[in-house]
Amino acid sequence: MNPVSWRWMWRDGDETIGYGEIVLGIAPKANTLLADQLFSPSLLLAERIERGLIDLGGKTVVELGAGCALPSLLASTMPAPRTPQLVVITDYPSDEILSNLAKNVAQNSHLVQASCKVVWEGYEWGQDASPILEHLHHGMGFDVVILSDLLYFDTSHAALAESVVALLGRHKEARVYAAAGKYTAWNVCEKFLEELRGKGISWSKEMAGTDAAAGEWLGREVRGVSRAGLDGRKGNCWWWVGEWS
C-alpha cells in the first residue's frame, strides 16, 4: 500500500492537525523525507501515551525523525504523575522541517506542563549524538527513544540504529518505542529490528489483536476524522517495545 494513501492532512487556509487541544502544522512539501505528512503510527503512539500505556512519568524522552512531533509534544502535556521531565524533539536539519517544528513547539507551549522542559534540535541519524545528549544533566542517555514510522527508510536503518544506541540510556528501565504502518513491508521492519538486536536490543512485538482495545480508538478527538476512521488507522500499525538484552 502506498503510504501517501494513509496520511492525514487538513487544509484550512494552512495545513494543520487538531489532536484535542493540540494544533500542529505540517512542513511544506518541498522535502523528500515525508515530513509533510502525519502517518497513522504517530497517532497510534500518541493514543498509547494518552492512555498511559507508554510510561513517561519523570523520564527523559527523545524523538527521532519527529515530523510535526505529535507523540513527543503530547507527552509534554500529560498531567502528573505521567509528565516527563524532559522532551527533546529532533528531525533532519532542513530549514523547512525545523521551522515547522519550532512553530509547533511554540504554538503549543501553553499546554506543556510546568515540570516538563521541551526543546527541539536538528539531528541527522548516524551523526555525533553528543549535542543531543548535552540536553541531559548527566549526558548518559535518555530513558525513552521514540521512533514513529521511520522504518520505511530502509537504506537508513544502520544510521538510525546507530543513533538509537548512542542516545538510549544504559539502564534496565530504558525503552525504545517504535511503530510502523503496515504499508512498510514486514521484512523491512524485521531488517531494522535485527539491526538493533545485533547491538543488544531485544524487542516485544504488539499489533492489532494483542491489546484488548487494539482495534478501537480510545484517544482524543482528531479534527476531521471519524471514530471509525481512527479505528482503521490504528489497526493499520505494528508497534514494538525495545530494551537492552
C-alpha positions as CSV (number, residue, x, y, z in Angstrom):
1,M,0.0,0.0,0.0
2,N,1.3,3.4,-0.8
3,P,1.9,5.3,2.4
4,V,0.5,8.6,0.9
5,S,-2.9,7.0,0.9
6,W,-2.8,6.7,4.7
7,R,-1.7,10.3,5.5
8,W,-3.6,12.9,7.4
9,M,-3.7,16.4,6.1
10,W,-6.1,19.3,6.6
11,R,-6.3,22.4,4.5
12,D,-8.0,25.2,6.4
13,G,-6.1,28.0,4.7
14,D,-3.0,26.3,6.0
15,E,-2.2,22.7,6.7
16,T,-3.0,21.9,10.4
17,I,-3.8,18.9,12.5
18,G,-6.0,19.1,15.6
19,Y,-5.5,16.4,18.2
20,G,-7.7,17.6,21.1
21,E,-6.3,21.0,22.1
22,I,-3.0,20.4,20.3
23,V,-2.7,22.1,17.0
24,L,0.1,21.1,14.7
25,G,1.3,22.5,11.4
26,I,2.7,20.2,8.6
27,A,6.0,21.0,7.0
28,P,5.9,22.2,3.4
29,K,6.0,19.5,0.7
30,A,9.3,20.8,-0.6
31,N,11.3,18.0,1.0
32,T,11.8,14.3,0.3
33,L,11.6,12.9,3.9
34,L,7.8,12.6,4.2
35,A,7.8,15.2,6.9
36,D,5.0,16.9,5.1
37,Q,2.6,14.3,6.3
38,L,1.3,12.7,9.5
39,F,1.0,8.9,9.3
40,S,-1.0,6.5,11.4
41,P,1.9,5.4,13.7
42,S,2.2,8.9,15.2
43,L,-1.5,8.7,16.1
44,L,-1.1,5.2,17.5
45,L,1.8,6.2,19.7
46,A,0.0,9.4,20.8
47,E,-3.0,7.4,21.8
48,R,-0.9,4.9,23.8
49,I,0.9,7.8,25.6
50,E,-2.5,9.4,26.4
51,R,-3.8,6.1,27.8
52,G,-0.7,5.6,30.0
53,L,0.4,2.5,28.1
54,I,3.8,4.2,27.4
55,D,5.2,5.1,30.8
56,L,6.9,8.5,30.6
57,G,6.4,9.9,34.1
58,G,9.6,11.6,35.3
59,K,11.6,10.4,32.4
60,T,13.8,11.9,29.7
61,V,12.5,11.4,26.2
62,V,13.9,12.0,22.7
63,E,12.0,11.6,19.5
64,L,13.9,10.9,16.2
65,G,12.5,12.0,12.8
66,A,9.7,13.7,14.6
67,G,8.0,15.5,11.7
68,C,5.2,17.5,13.3
69,A,6.1,15.8,16.7
70,L,2.7,14.7,17.9
71,P,3.8,11.9,20.2
72,S,6.5,13.9,22.0
73,L,4.5,17.1,22.2
74,L,1.5,15.3,23.6
75,A,3.8,13.6,26.1
76,S,4.9,17.1,27.4
77,T,1.2,18.0,28.2
78,M,0.4,14.9,30.2
79,P,-0.6,15.7,33.8
80,A,1.3,14.3,36.8
81,P,2.3,11.6,37.5
82,R,2.7,10.9,33.8
83,T,4.7,14.0,33.0
84,P,8.2,13.5,31.6
85,Q,10.9,15.8,32.9
86,L,12.5,16.5,29.5
87,V,11.3,16.1,25.9
88,V,13.9,16.6,23.1
89,I,12.3,16.7,19.7
90,T,14.6,16.1,16.7
91,D,14.4,15.9,12.9
92,Y,16.6,16.3,9.9
93,P,18.3,19.7,9.8
94,S,16.3,21.1,6.9
95,D,15.1,24.7,7.1
96,E,11.5,23.7,6.1
97,I,11.3,20.9,8.6
98,L,12.9,22.7,11.5
99,S,10.9,26.0,11.1
100,N,7.7,24.0,11.2
101,L,8.9,22.1,14.2
102,A,9.8,25.3,16.0
103,K,6.4,26.7,15.3
104,N,4.6,23.6,16.6
105,V,6.6,23.7,19.9
106,A,5.9,27.5,20.3
107,Q,2.2,27.4,19.5
108,N,1.5,24.6,22.0
109,S,3.8,25.8,24.7
110,H,0.8,27.0,26.8
111,L,-0.3,23.3,27.1
112,V,3.1,22.0,28.3
113,Q,3.3,21.0,32.0
114,A,5.5,23.4,34.1
115,S,7.6,20.5,35.3
116,C,8.5,19.4,31.7
117,K,11.2,21.1,29.6
118,V,10.7,20.9,25.8
119,V,13.5,21.6,23.3
120,W,13.9,20.9,19.6
121,E,17.0,20.3,17.6
122,G,18.1,19.4,14.1
123,Y,19.8,16.0,14.0
124,E,20.8,13.6,11.2
125,W,20.7,9.9,12.0
126,G,24.1,8.3,12.4
127,Q,25.9,11.6,13.2
128,D,27.5,12.6,16.5
129,A,24.8,12.4,19.2
130,S,26.7,14.4,21.8
131,P,24.8,17.7,21.1
132,I,21.6,15.9,21.8
133,L,23.0,14.3,24.9
134,E,24.1,17.7,26.2
135,H,20.4,18.4,27.0
136,L,20.7,15.9,29.8
137,H,22.2,16.9,33.1
138,H,24.2,13.7,33.2
139,G,24.7,13.1,29.5
140,M,24.4,9.4,30.0
141,G,21.5,8.7,27.7
142,F,17.7,9.1,27.5
143,D,15.2,6.9,29.3
144,V,13.0,6.7,26.2
145,V,13.6,6.9,22.5
146,I,10.5,7.3,20.2
147,L,10.6,6.2,16.6
148,S,7.4,6.9,14.7
149,D,7.1,5.4,11.2
150,L,10.8,5.6,10.5
151,L,11.4,2.0,9.3
152,Y,10.1,2.9,5.8
153,F,13.6,4.4,5.1
154,D,15.3,1.0,4.8
155,T,18.5,2.4,3.4
156,S,18.9,4.5,6.6
157,H,18.4,1.6,9.1
158,A,22.1,1.3,10.0
159,A,22.3,5.1,10.7
160,L,19.1,5.1,12.7
161,A,20.2,2.1,14.8
162,E,23.5,3.8,15.5
163,S,21.7,6.8,16.8
164,V,19.3,4.8,19.0
165,V,22.2,3.0,20.6
166,A,24.0,6.3,21.2
167,L,21.0,8.0,22.7
168,L,19.4,5.3,24.8
169,G,20.4,5.2,28.4
170,R,22.2,2.0,29.6
171,H,19.9,1.0,32.3
172,K,17.2,-1.7,32.7
173,E,14.2,0.7,32.5
174,A,15.4,2.4,29.3
175,R,12.9,1.7,26.4
176,V,12.6,2.2,22.7
177,Y,9.0,2.7,21.4
178,A,8.7,2.1,17.7
179,A,5.7,2.0,15.4
180,A,5.3,1.4,11.7
181,G,2.4,1.4,9.3
182,K,1.6,-1.9,7.6
183,Y,2.4,-0.3,4.3
184,T,6.1,-0.9,5.4
185,A,6.8,-4.5,4.4
186,W,7.2,-6.8,7.3
187,N,10.7,-7.9,6.1
188,V,11.8,-4.3,6.0
189,C,10.6,-3.8,9.6
190,E,12.3,-7.1,10.6
191,K,15.6,-5.9,9.0
192,F,15.6,-2.9,11.3
193,L,14.7,-4.9,14.4
194,E,17.5,-7.3,13.6
195,E,19.9,-4.4,13.2
196,L,19.3,-3.4,16.8
197,R,19.2,-7.0,18.1
198,G,22.8,-7.1,16.9
199,K,23.5,-4.1,19.1
200,G,22.0,-5.6,22.2
201,I,18.3,-4.5,22.0
202,S,15.5,-7.1,22.4
203,W,12.0,-6.5,21.2
204,S,8.5,-7.4,22.2
205,K,6.0,-7.0,19.3
206,E,2.5,-5.8,19.6
207,M,-0.2,-5.4,16.9
208,A,-3.9,-5.3,16.5
209,G,-5.4,-8.2,18.5
210,T,-2.8,-8.3,21.3
211,D,-4.3,-5.4,23.2
212,A,-7.9,-5.8,24.4
213,A,-8.7,-2.4,22.8
214,A,-6.2,-2.7,19.9
215,G,-8.7,-2.1,17.2
216,E,-10.7,0.7,19.0
217,W,-9.5,4.3,19.1
218,L,-9.5,5.5,22.7
219,G,-7.7,8.8,22.3
220,R,-8.8,12.3,21.9
221,E,-10.9,13.7,19.1
222,V,-8.9,14.2,15.9
223,R,-10.3,17.0,13.9
224,G,-11.9,16.0,10.6
225,V,-11.6,12.2,11.2
226,S,-14.5,9.9,12.3
227,R,-14.1,7.5,15.2
228,A,-14.4,4.6,12.7
229,G,-11.7,6.1,10.6
230,L,-9.4,6.3,13.6
231,D,-10.1,2.7,14.4
232,G,-9.0,1.7,11.0
233,R,-5.8,3.8,11.1
234,K,-4.9,2.4,14.5
235,G,-5.4,-1.2,13.2
236,N,-3.1,-0.5,10.3
237,C,0.0,-0.3,12.5
238,W,2.6,-2.6,14.1
239,W,4.4,-1.4,17.2
240,W,7.3,-2.7,19.3
241,V,8.9,-2.1,22.7
242,G,12.7,-2.4,22.8
243,E,15.0,-2.7,25.8
244,W,18.6,-3.8,26.5
245,S,19.0,-7.6,26.4
